[in-house]
């Protein structure tokens, strides 16, 4: 798997336009341009998702990443790439689609 590393400044959204942010700020020793590299050990939340199902609000609330396959870790946790598999979930843990990575760190590439 190849892709660009995600860092604390990556712009990520849910499939419905909500904003994804790290609930636990990446703070590892590995940094790119001053921003910490994001790993699967960090929790991610969604704010501002307008998603509804049959007229009932069902916004995305969290993102779960599957960051295996690269073999690259920071502090023992797999790094996140713009190509890492992930799903957004509602508060009821209903899968609602993959997040959209709009901007990732392009200076470092994992191959």
N, C-alpha and C positions, 0 to 999 in steps of 0.2 A: 504494500500500500504506500502510495506517495501522496504528498500534499504539503500545504503550508501550515506552519505552527500557528495555533491560536494563542493569543496572549490576553492579558487583562483588558486591553483596549480594543479587542475584536468587536465588530458590530454584528450582532446576531439577533434575528427576529423569529417569532413563531410563524407558522404558515398563514396566520390570519392578520399579521401586522403588529402583534405585540412585541415588546422589547425584552430580550433575554439578557440578564445580568448575573454575575456570579454572586451568590448569597454569601459565600465565604471567599474573601478576596485572595486570589492567588498571591502568595508571598514567598515563593521559593527562591533559592539562591540563583537560579538560572533566569536570566533576563534577556530580552531582545529590545534594543532601543529604550531601555529603562523600564519596560513593562514586564511583569512576571509571566512566565510561560504557564498556560492553563493546562490542568491535568484532570483526569477522571476522578481524582480525590475531592475536587471542589464541587459544591452544590450550585445548581443554576435555577433561577426563578424567572417567571414571566410576568410582566406588568403591562396593562393596557390592552389585553387581548379582547377583541369584540365578538368572538365566536359565539353563535347561538345554535341550538338544535331544536327544531320545531317551535321556535319562538321563545325558548327557555335559554337564558344565559348559561354557557358552558365554556368559560374562558380557559385557555391554557394556563397552567399554574407552575409547572416544573419541567425541566428537561433532564432526561437520562441519556448519558453518552455511553457508547460501547467503543472503547478506545484501544482495543487489542490489535495485534498484528504488526505494529511498527517495531516493537522491541526497544523503543526509546522510552526511558522513564526519567522522571525528575522526583527526587526524594522517594523513590520506590513506586510511584504512581505513573501509569501510562500518560504520555502527552496527548493533547487533543490537536487534531489536524482539521483543516476545513473539509476534509473528505471523511472524517470519522463518522460512523453511524450513530444516529441519535433519534429520539422521539420526544415530542412534547406530550404532556399528560395534563388532564383536567385535575381539579382537586379530588375528584372521585376516582382518580387513576385510570381514566379512559384515555387510550392513545388517540392523539389528535393530529398526527402527522409530523414530519421531520422539520427541525428548525432550518432557517435559511441563513447561511453565513454570507453577509454582505461585504465584509472587509476582514481580511486576515493579514498577518505579518508575512510579507513577501520577501524579506531579506534572507530567511533561513528556510530551506526546504529539506524534508525528510524523505529519503528514498529507500 
